[in-house]
Amino acid sequence: MAAVLKPTLQESAHAAPVVIVGSGPVGVRLAQDLARRAPQLGVVLYGAESREPYNRVRLSSLLAGELGWDALTRDLRLPAHAALESRLGCAVVSIDRAARCVRDAAGRTQPYSALVLATGSTPYVPDIPGVRLAGVFTFRDFEDAQQLFARSIRSRRTVVLGGGLLGLEAARAMRRFHTEVVVVEQEGRLMPQQLDEEGAQALRRHVEKLGITVITGDGARQVNGDLRVASVRLRSGTEIPCDTLVVAAGIRPNIALARASGIAVGRGIRVDDCLRTSDPAIYAAGECAEHRETVYGLVAPGLEQASVIAARFAGGEAVYAGSMTATRLKVLDLPVFSIGRVRETDRLDLARSRVHRPTGGYGKIVTERGRLIGAIVVGKGGDIGRLQEAVARMRRILPWQAWRFARTGSPWPEPAHACVLAWPDSVAVCNCTGVTRGQLGAALASGCATAEALAAATGASTVCGSCRPLLAELAGNGVSPVPARGANILLWTGGAALAIALVAMLASIPYAKSVQLPWQWDLLWRDGFWKQVSGYSALALAALAAILSLRKRIRRFAFGDFALWRAAHALLAAATLAGLAVHTGGRLGANLNLALMATFLGVIALGSVAGGVVALEHRLGARGARLRRGWTWAHLLLSWPVPVLLGMHVFKTYYF
């Protein structure tokens, strides 16, 4: 088809433009991409709404007072391009496929060389008695948001039908003026399409903690009231008094225009891997499109589809093989991430899962034949960028990585988000649009020096905006790197300990040269009493330093300020070294004593270097995290023989 389509567009570019029906994020992204990739093509963009294109995904933030109108329109502005004409506030009413033209609400007939339907979707309103009463709202477009804002000021109790993404966003927004909110979800848990039972329970606890009542496993039977909604009766017989009802029970693709023109439809407008409909000159993308019997109903797959269509219109051979849908958002300020096959109904017969249960959160990874096929993270933490990339590519997860996830919440030793500059090129920085670290790196190399320029060039952060700080960090105009807390203590203590350890390997404290001297300092390591005092003191200091090191590795020790624990660990290690110098006179000894002293001095030296790397990591850039991991693991591995050697040393001393 590409061989037919390309000359068709090229030859008819002067006579008939590409017509895009829909001014939502998908239609606007296609227009932006065409202006950049194929500026010779004329483009006519139709939009039923008269206002400038805006980001529907962030309407809840607008309603909650967190964003202004400019933030919703900033990344969806149409390029100032001579070949692009926008006809906003003018709907397309019919398609004449034989004549290759559309008729709009103004009565105009517009020919097209190719037609793209990005008509989006409309809210699904269940057919229950009373649902058309005043006081019943949907939450889908700017007009809905305006009406809900006006209503939220006066509402005393609002019922939200639907505990999915839309419903929880609506509940969050309606809580702005301390309105009492009740969420009703007919499934047995919140966000049933994205979370498993335990993840949904963690989310529910958070939602209820914020004062929102949650009812699951029940649905609306009737809306009561004379002229306005007064209550909602559930199937269980429960009646909930309310003055406002928000219906967020899902969406339905807008397929009426396609169906009326004779284009094949199912749940959505059916398309092939080239995103063509049953008419080769007509394409569909976004929430209205059905690809391989799947209607995604999310923005990110629609943006991928728009990029594929733009590439084909520009002469490429791009195809769309489907999207790995990922949910990454904040629900009432609680981060929620879900990707892949994670629910009990997702054919997980041969799959295994590992669960991480931090305080107030939940995490799970699902593997099948050793490969990662799904992940859930509810709450802070989790290496989300790498998890998304690993699920999308079905990366292999080794047994000790699964065990590490159960302990720490990440299969990898250190979360990649600690430094976005160090992320692998294949990791998605923007989960909404799928823009990777490699694509952003290429944009940086081409001269994009600000977060705004990166967003304009790649589309990253143009949907929910949560990754905008990462773009700022990449561009170098985010928050400047700062040293770790206690960095000076680590640096100076580690330097002193390293110097003492090196001196101890090469020299020793001399004996007193005469018995006439008033202070016989060598009695400290020759006299049995003082030798026991210094030995047990050093042992106690070493044991306390070892206990402090458990702060990061065992959950029950996770209290207090980690930076202070780490600084105390370094100081105790230095004090232990001083105690050993008194105990031995700086002499390494022979045989067992030599093995013990050499090992311990090695542990001190490696720990000192690791502490120095932590203190200077903010100056080391992307390689800082790798150096820290390497030196820290070397320090830990060399520590394991010390207890055994020490026990043998104590046994030998008292036995012989």
Buried (B, 14 or more C-beta within 10 A) or exposed (E): EEEEBBEBBBEBBEEBBBBBBBBBBBBBBBBBBBBBBBBEBBBBBBBBBEBBBBBBBBBBBBBBEEBEEEBBBBBBEBBEBEBBBBBBBBBBEEBEBEEBBBBBEEEEEBBBBBBBBBBBBBBBBEEBEBBEBEBBBBBBBBEBBEEBBEBBEEBEBBBBBBBBBBBBBBBBBBBBEEBBBBBBBBBEBBBBEBBBEBBBBBBBBBBEEEEBBBBBEBBBBBBBBEEEBBBBBBEEEEBBEBBBBBBBBBBBBBBEBBEEBEBEBEEBBBBBBBBBBBBBBBBBBBBBBBBEEBBBBBBBBBBBBBBBBBBBBBBBEBEBEEBBBBBBBEBBEBBBBBBBBBBEEEEBEEBEBBBBBBEEBBBBBBBBEEBBBBBBBBBEBBBBBBBBBBBBEBBEBEEEBBEBBBEBBBBBEBBBBEBBBBBEEBBBBBBBBBBBBBBBBBBBEEEBEEBBBBBBBBBBBBBBBBBBBBBBBBBEEBEEEEBBBBBEBBBBBBBBBBEBBBEBBEEBBEEEEEEEEEEBBBEBBEEEEBBEBBBEBBBBBBBBBBEBBEBBEEEEBEEEEBBBBBBBBBBBBBBBBBBBBBBBBBBBEEEEBEBBBBBBBBBBBBBBBBBBBBBBBBEBEEEBBBBBBEBBEBBBEBBEBBEEBBEEBEEEEEEE
